[in-house]
Amino acid sequence: TLVPFREANPGLSWKELIGKAYMEGLPLSAAGHFLEPGVDRTPDKPLCSYITYGAAVGYVEIDCLTGDHKIISADLVMDLGKSINPAVDIGQIEGGFMQGVGLH
């Protein structure tokens, strides 16, 4: 958490604070893990009762000289079972794909 670092540097803007934290080697990411309540966690049973599967394929153009790239099309397929809110699921799937595009 950045709270102690932020409290120790009260006069810095957010951009300055993050830059300083980065230069000092502080972690600027977070991770979490959710354990579903009420699930019997024994070696012979799965840890989660909510499992999804998916795949994506993209058709891209790459300029081998400059490294520029352009996504021509992408197809995403997910097996979600019975969706409670399809609009939310579609947003999460598309957002995850775009995050992956932005990270690499």
Backbone as numpy.savetxt, mean C-alpha at the origin, in Angstrom:
# Nx Ny Nz CAx CAy CAz Cx Cy Cz
7.16 6.21 15.81 6.33 7.39 15.81 7.21 8.65 15.81
6.72 9.65 15.14 7.46 10.90 15.04 7.13 11.88 16.16
6.21 11.53 17.05 5.77 12.48 18.09 6.94 13.00 18.93
7.80 12.16 19.49 8.91 12.71 20.28 9.84 13.59 19.45
10.08 13.21 18.21 10.95 13.99 17.33 10.31 15.34 17.02
9.00 15.33 16.79 8.29 16.58 16.50 8.29 17.49 17.72
8.09 16.92 18.89 8.11 17.71 20.13 9.50 18.30 20.39
10.54 17.60 19.98 11.91 18.09 20.18 12.30 19.16 19.15
11.50 19.29 18.08 11.78 20.26 17.02 10.52 21.07 16.70
10.01 21.85 17.66 8.71 22.50 17.48 8.68 23.60 16.43
9.80 24.19 16.09 9.80 25.31 15.16 9.87 24.94 13.69
9.95 23.65 13.39 10.10 23.22 12.00 8.76 23.05 11.30
8.74 23.39 10.01 7.56 23.08 9.20 7.50 21.57 9.01
6.38 21.08 8.50 6.26 19.64 8.26 7.32 19.15 7.29
7.53 19.91 6.21 8.54 19.53 5.20 9.93 19.50 5.82
10.26 20.50 6.63 11.58 20.54 7.28 11.72 19.39 8.29
10.65 19.14 9.03 10.67 18.07 10.04 10.92 16.71 9.40
10.20 16.43 8.30 10.35 15.14 7.63 11.74 15.03 7.01
12.23 16.12 6.42 13.58 16.11 5.85 14.64 15.83 6.91
14.50 16.47 8.06 15.46 16.27 9.15 15.37 14.84 9.69
14.14 14.35 9.85 13.95 12.98 10.35 14.58 11.98 9.38
14.39 12.22 8.09 14.98 11.34 7.08 16.51 11.35 7.18
17.09 12.55 7.29 18.54 12.67 7.35 19.11 12.05 8.62
18.31 11.97 9.67 18.76 11.36 10.92 18.45 9.86 10.97
17.88 9.34 9.90 17.65 7.89 9.82 16.42 7.38 10.54
15.48 8.27 10.86 14.26 7.81 11.52 13.35 7.12 10.50
12.65 6.08 10.89 11.75 5.41 9.95 10.57 6.31 9.61
10.27 6.42 8.34 9.16 7.25 7.88 8.03 6.41 7.30
7.93 5.20 7.77 6.85 4.32 7.34 6.30 3.60 8.56
5.15 2.99 8.37 4.52 2.27 9.46 3.95 0.96 8.92
3.80 0.01 9.77 3.21 -1.27 9.39 2.28 -1.72 10.50
1.34 -2.53 10.14 0.41 -3.04 11.13 -0.02 -4.45 10.78
-0.62 -5.09 11.72 -1.11 -6.44 11.52 -2.41 -6.58 12.28
-3.42 -7.11 11.65 -4.72 -7.27 12.27 -4.99 -8.75 12.51
-5.36 -9.07 13.73 -5.79 -10.43 14.05 -7.29 -10.39 14.27
-8.01 -11.12 13.45 -9.47 -11.12 13.53 -9.92 -11.73 14.87
-10.73 -11.00 15.62 -11.21 -11.52 16.91 -12.05 -12.78 16.72
-11.92 -13.68 17.63 -12.76 -14.88 17.63 -12.29 -16.00 16.72
-11.16 -15.84 16.05 -10.65 -16.90 15.17 -9.75 -17.81 15.98
-10.03 -19.09 15.91 -9.22 -20.09 16.63 -7.88 -20.22 15.90
-6.82 -19.81 16.55 -5.49 -19.83 15.92 -4.69 -21.04 16.37
-4.94 -22.13 15.71 -4.18 -23.35 15.99 -3.41 -23.70 14.72
-2.35 -24.51 14.83 -1.53 -24.82 13.65 -2.29 -25.44 12.48
-3.41 -26.12 12.75 -4.12 -26.78 11.66 -5.27 -25.94 11.08
-5.40 -24.68 11.51 -6.47 -23.81 11.00 -5.86 -22.52 10.44
-6.48 -21.94 9.41 -5.95 -20.69 8.86 -6.07 -19.54 9.85
-5.16 -18.58 9.72 -5.16 -17.42 10.62 -6.24 -16.42 10.28
-6.78 -16.46 9.09 -7.73 -15.44 8.67 -8.87 -16.09 7.91
-10.07 -15.61 8.15 -11.21 -16.15 7.42 -11.55 -15.27 6.22
-10.76 -14.23 5.96 -11.02 -13.32 4.84 -9.79 -13.32 3.95
-9.83 -14.10 2.89 -8.69 -14.23 1.99 -9.16 -13.87 0.58
-8.38 -13.04 -0.11 -8.71 -12.67 -1.48 -7.54 -13.01 -2.39
-7.86 -13.17 -3.65 -6.84 -13.45 -4.66 -7.04 -12.51 -5.83
-5.95 -12.14 -6.48 -6.07 -11.26 -7.62 -4.89 -11.37 -8.54
-5.06 -10.78 -9.71 -3.98 -10.74 -10.70 -4.14 -9.47 -11.53
-3.04 -8.99 -12.06 -3.07 -7.82 -12.93 -2.11 -8.04 -14.09
-2.48 -7.51 -15.24 -1.61 -7.54 -16.40 -1.68 -6.17 -17.06
-0.53 -5.69 -17.49 -0.49 -4.38 -18.13 0.14 -4.44 -19.50
-0.37 -3.63 -20.39 0.20 -3.46 -21.72 0.87 -2.10 -21.71
2.20 -2.07 -21.83 2.96 -0.83 -21.68 3.89 -0.61 -22.87
4.23 0.66 -23.07 5.26 1.02 -24.03 6.45 1.56 -23.25
7.65 1.09 -23.61 8.86 1.53 -22.93 9.85 2.04 -23.97
10.35 3.25 -23.75 11.41 3.80 -24.60 12.73 3.29 -24.05
13.36 2.38 -24.77 14.58 1.74 -24.28 15.76 2.71 -24.18
15.70 3.83 -24.87 16.79 4.80 -24.81 16.66 5.74 -23.61
15.44 6.16 -23.32 15.25 7.14 -22.24 14.69 6.54 -20.97
14.07 5.37 -21.07 13.43 4.77 -19.91 12.01 5.27 -19.69
11.55 6.20 -20.53 10.17 6.66 -20.41 9.23 5.48 -20.63
8.11 5.51 -19.94 7.15 4.44 -20.09 5.73 5.00 -20.07
4.83 4.27 -20.69 3.44 4.68 -20.78 2.57 3.44 -20.64
1.60 3.51 -19.77 0.65 2.40 -19.61 -0.43 2.56 -20.68
-0.52 1.60 -21.56 -1.53 1.61 -22.61 -2.85 1.10 -22.06
-2.80 -0.01 -21.34 -4.00 -0.56 -20.71 -3.57 -1.48 -19.58
-4.50 -1.73 -18.69 -4.26 -2.67 -17.59 -5.57 -3.38 -17.27
-5.47 -4.65 -16.98 -6.62 -5.44 -16.58 -6.34 -6.00 -15.18
-7.28 -5.79 -14.29 -7.17 -6.25 -12.91 -8.32 -7.20 -12.62
-8.03 -8.32 -12.00 -9.05 -9.30 -11.65 -8.88 -9.65 -10.18
-9.97 -9.62 -9.44 -9.94 -9.98 -8.02 -11.08 -10.94 -7.71
-10.80 -11.90 -6.86 -11.83 -12.79 -6.35 -12.12 -12.35 -4.93
-13.21 -11.63 -4.74 -13.55 -11.08 -3.42 -14.71 -11.79 -2.76
-15.30 -12.74 -3.44 -16.49 -13.37 -2.86 -17.67 -12.44 -3.00
-18.53 -12.38 -2.00 -19.71 -11.52 -2.03 -19.33 -10.15 -1.47
-19.37 -9.14 -2.32 -18.96 -7.79 -1.94 -20.07 -7.09 -1.15
-19.69 -6.41 -0.10 -20.65 -5.61 0.67 -20.89 -4.28 -0.05
-19.81 -3.69 -0.58 -19.92 -2.42 -1.29 -18.96 -2.46 -2.49
-19.46 -2.81 -3.66 -18.59 -2.92 -4.84 -17.80 -1.65 -5.15
-18.38 -0.48 -4.93 -17.67 0.77 -5.22 -16.42 0.91 -4.36
-16.50 0.53 -3.10 -15.34 0.59 -2.21 -14.29 -0.43 -2.67
-14.72 -1.62 -3.01 -13.78 -2.65 -3.45 -13.06 -2.23 -4.73
-13.80 -1.68 -5.68 -13.18 -1.22 -6.94 -12.17 -0.12 -6.65
-12.53 0.81 -5.78 -11.60 1.89 -5.41 -10.33 1.37 -4.77
-10.46 0.38 -3.90 -9.29 -0.20 -3.23 -8.39 -0.93 -4.23
-9.00 -1.66 -5.15 -8.23 -2.40 -6.14 -7.49 -1.44 -7.07
-8.22 -0.46 -7.59 -7.58 0.52 -8.50 -6.52 1.34 -7.77
-6.80 1.72 -6.52 -5.84 2.48 -5.75 -4.58 1.68 -5.47
-4.72 0.41 -5.14 -3.56 -0.44 -4.91 -2.72 -0.60 -6.16
-3.39 -0.74 -7.31 -2.65 -0.85 -8.57 -1.88 0.43 -8.84
-2.51 1.58 -8.68 -1.85 2.85 -8.96 -0.72 3.12 -7.96
-0.88 2.67 -6.73 0.22 2.79 -5.76 1.41 1.98 -6.24
1.16 0.79 -6.73 2.24 -0.05 -7.26 2.89 0.58 -8.46
2.12 1.21 -9.33 2.69 1.90 -10.49 3.59 3.04 -10.03
3.17 3.76 -9.00 3.93 4.90 -8.51 5.18 4.52 -7.75
5.23 3.32 -7.21 6.37 2.91 -6.40 7.52 2.37 -7.23
7.28 2.05 -8.50 8.35 1.44 -9.30 8.52 2.17 -10.60
